[in-house]
Amino acid sequence: VQLQASGGGLVQPGGSLRLSCAASGSIFSINYMAWHRQAPGKQRELVATITRSGGANYADSMKGRFTISRDNAKNTVYLQMNSLKPEDTAVYFCAAKRNGLRWDYWGQGTQVTVSS
């Protein structure tokens, strides 16, 4: 499975961005996809997950601002980020797994910078 993330960039506080993660390869085995992020000097953290059927879960600090969705026809997962804050600045990674705790596949990451 290969994951290609895109859509990052520089945005002002309060702005919006939409990240995309295109999956290819043996995607029939994937049941969960997610977005994680890692800010400078901090550990990687889970942002949101989505199941094959579209069930979504979010980290508490992202609820109400971020929306994860998927287009199964395009094998793509999205992360719509609204009301962005400087503390959202990080490299955002998409990930995929079959089951269990460990994420099996990772994309290359896309930089999101929130700054005026």
Contacts in CASP RR format, 6 or more apart in sequence:
PFRMAT RR
TARGET T0000
AUTHOR 0000-0000-0000
METHOD contacts of the structure
MODEL  1
VQLQASGGGLVQPGGSLRLSCAASGSIFSINYMAWHRQAPGKQRELVATI
TRSGGANYADSMKGRFTISRDNAKNTVYLQMNSLKPEDTAVYFCAAKRNG
LRWDYWGQGTQVTVSS
1 23 0 8 1.000
1 24 0 8 1.000
1 25 0 8 1.000
1 26 0 8 1.000
1 27 0 8 1.000
1 29 0 8 1.000
1 30 0 8 1.000
1 96 0 8 1.000
1 104 0 8 1.000
1 105 0 8 1.000
2 23 0 8 1.000
2 24 0 8 1.000
2 25 0 8 1.000
2 105 0 8 1.000
2 107 0 8 1.000
3 21 0 8 1.000
3 22 0 8 1.000
3 23 0 8 1.000
3 94 0 8 1.000
3 95 0 8 1.000
3 96 0 8 1.000
3 105 0 8 1.000
3 106 0 8 1.000
3 107 0 8 1.000
3 108 0 8 1.000
4 21 0 8 1.000
4 22 0 8 1.000
4 23 0 8 1.000
4 24 0 8 1.000
4 107 0 8 1.000
4 108 0 8 1.000
5 19 0 8 1.000
5 20 0 8 1.000
5 21 0 8 1.000
5 92 0 8 1.000
5 93 0 8 1.000
5 94 0 8 1.000
5 107 0 8 1.000
5 108 0 8 1.000
5 109 0 8 1.000
5 110 0 8 1.000
6 19 0 8 1.000
6 20 0 8 1.000
6 21 0 8 1.000
6 22 0 8 1.000
6 110 0 8 1.000
7 17 0 8 1.000
7 18 0 8 1.000
7 19 0 8 1.000
7 20 0 8 1.000
7 110 0 8 1.000
8 17 0 8 1.000
8 19 0 8 1.000
8 92 0 8 1.000
8 110 0 8 1.000
8 111 0 8 1.000
8 112 0 8 1.000
9 17 0 8 1.000
9 110 0 8 1.000
9 111 0 8 1.000
9 112 0 8 1.000
9 113 0 8 1.000
10 113 0 8 1.000
10 115 0 8 1.000
11 17 0 8 1.000
11 84 0 8 1.000
11 112 0 8 1.000
11 113 0 8 1.000
11 114 0 8 1.000
12 114 0 8 1.000
12 115 0 8 1.000
12 116 0 8 1.000
13 84 0 8 1.000
13 85 0 8 1.000
13 86 0 8 1.000
13 114 0 8 1.000
13 115 0 8 1.000
13 116 0 8 1.000
14 82 0 8 1.000
14 83 0 8 1.000
14 84 0 8 1.000
14 85 0 8 1.000
14 114 0 8 1.000
15 82 0 8 1.000
15 83 0 8 1.000
15 84 0 8 1.000
15 114 0 8 1.000
16 80 0 8 1.000
16 81 0 8 1.000
16 82 0 8 1.000
16 83 0 8 1.000
16 84 0 8 1.000
17 81 0 8 1.000
17 84 0 8 1.000
17 112 0 8 1.000
18 78 0 8 1.000
18 79 0 8 1.000
18 80 0 8 1.000
18 81 0 8 1.000
19 35 0 8 1.000
19 78 0 8 1.000
19 79 0 8 1.000
19 81 0 8 1.000
19 92 0 8 1.000
19 94 0 8 1.000
19 110 0 8 1.000
19 112 0 8 1.000
20 76 0 8 1.000
20 77 0 8 1.000
20 78 0 8 1.000
21 33 0 8 1.000
21 35 0 8 1.000
21 76 0 8 1.000
21 77 0 8 1.000
21 78 0 8 1.000
21 79 0 8 1.000
21 94 0 8 1.000
21 107 0 8 1.000
22 74 0 8 1.000
22 75 0 8 1.000
22 76 0 8 1.000
23 30 0 8 1.000
23 33 0 8 1.000
23 75 0 8 1.000
23 76 0 8 1.000
23 77 0 8 1.000
23 96 0 8 1.000
24 75 0 8 1.000
27 75 0 8 1.000
27 96 0 8 1.000
29 98 0 8 1.000
30 52 0 8 1.000
30 96 0 8 1.000
30 97 0 8 1.000
30 98 0 8 1.000
30 105 0 8 1.000
31 51 0 8 1.000
31 52 0 8 1.000
31 97 0 8 1.000
31 98 0 8 1.000
31 99 0 8 1.000
32 49 0 8 1.000
32 50 0 8 1.000
32 51 0 8 1.000
32 52 0 8 1.000
32 96 0 8 1.000
32 97 0 8 1.000
32 98 0 8 1.000
32 99 0 8 1.000
33 49 0 8 1.000
33 50 0 8 1.000
33 70 0 8 1.000
33 77 0 8 1.000
33 94 0 8 1.000
33 95 0 8 1.000
33 96 0 8 1.000
34 46 0 8 1.000
34 47 0 8 1.000
34 48 0 8 1.000
34 49 0 8 1.000
34 50 0 8 1.000
34 68 0 8 1.000
34 94 0 8 1.000
34 95 0 8 1.000
34 96 0 8 1.000
34 97 0 8 1.000
34 103 0 8 1.000
35 46 0 8 1.000
35 47 0 8 1.000
35 48 0 8 1.000
35 68 0 8 1.000
35 77 0 8 1.000
35 79 0 8 1.000
35 92 0 8 1.000
35 93 0 8 1.000
35 94 0 8 1.000
35 95 0 8 1.000
36 44 0 8 1.000
36 45 0 8 1.000
36 46 0 8 1.000
36 47 0 8 1.000
36 92 0 8 1.000
36 93 0 8 1.000
36 94 0 8 1.000
36 95 0 8 1.000
36 103 0 8 1.000
37 44 0 8 1.000
37 45 0 8 1.000
37 47 0 8 1.000
37 88 0 8 1.000
37 90 0 8 1.000
37 91 0 8 1.000
37 92 0 8 1.000
37 93 0 8 1.000
37 112 0 8 1.000
38 44 0 8 1.000
38 45 0 8 1.000
38 90 0 8 1.000
38 91 0 8 1.000
38 93 0 8 1.000
39 87 0 8 1.000
39 89 0 8 1.000
39 90 0 8 1.000
40 90 0 8 1.000
42 90 0 8 1.000
44 93 0 8 1.000
45 59 0 8 1.000
46 59 0 8 1.000
47 58 0 8 1.000
47 59 0 8 1.000
47 62 0 8 1.000
47 66 0 8 1.000
47 68 0 8 1.000
47 79 0 8 1.000
47 92 0 8 1.000
48 56 0 8 1.000
48 57 0 8 1.000
48 58 0 8 1.000
48 59 0 8 1.000
48 62 0 8 1.000
48 66 0 8 1.000
48 68 0 8 1.000
48 79 0 8 1.000
49 56 0 8 1.000
49 57 0 8 1.000
49 68 0 8 1.000
50 56 0 8 1.000
50 57 0 8 1.000
50 68 0 8 1.000
50 69 0 8 1.000
50 70 0 8 1.000
50 77 0 8 1.000
54 69 0 8 1.000
54 70 0 8 1.000
56 67 0 8 1.000
56 68 0 8 1.000
56 69 0 8 1.000
58 64 0 8 1.000
58 66 0 8 1.000
58 68 0 8 1.000
65 81 0 8 1.000
65 82 0 8 1.000
65 83 0 8 1.000
65 84 0 8 1.000
66 79 0 8 1.000
66 80 0 8 1.000
66 81 0 8 1.000
66 82 0 8 1.000
67 78 0 8 1.000
67 79 0 8 1.000
67 80 0 8 1.000
67 82 0 8 1.000
68 77 0 8 1.000
68 78 0 8 1.000
68 79 0 8 1.000
68 80 0 8 1.000
69 77 0 8 1.000
69 78 0 8 1.000
69 80 0 8 1.000
70 76 0 8 1.000
70 77 0 8 1.000
70 78 0 8 1.000
71 77 0 8 1.000
71 78 0 8 1.000
77 94 0 8 1.000
79 92 0 8 1.000
81 88 0 8 1.000
81 112 0 8 1.000
84 112 0 8 1.000
84 114 0 8 1.000
85 114 0 8 1.000
86 114 0 8 1.000
86 115 0 8 1.000
87 114 0 8 1.000
88 112 0 8 1.000
88 114 0 8 1.000
89 112 0 8 1.000
89 113 0 8 1.000
89 114 0 8 1.000
89 115 0 8 1.000
90 112 0 8 1.000
91 109 0 8 1.000
91 110 0 8 1.000
91 111 0 8 1.000
91 112 0 8 1.000
92 109 0 8 1.000
92 110 0 8 1.000
92 111 0 8 1.000
92 112 0 8 1.000
93 106 0 8 1.000
93 107 0 8 1.000
93 108 0 8 1.000
93 109 0 8 1.000
94 106 0 8 1.000
94 107 0 8 1.000
94 109 0 8 1.000
95 103 0 8 1.000
95 104 0 8 1.000
95 105 0 8 1.000
95 106 0 8 1.000
95 107 0 8 1.000
96 103 0 8 1.000
96 104 0 8 1.000
96 105 0 8 1.000
97 103 0 8 1.000
97 104 0 8 1.000
97 105 0 8 1.000
98 104 0 8 1.000
END
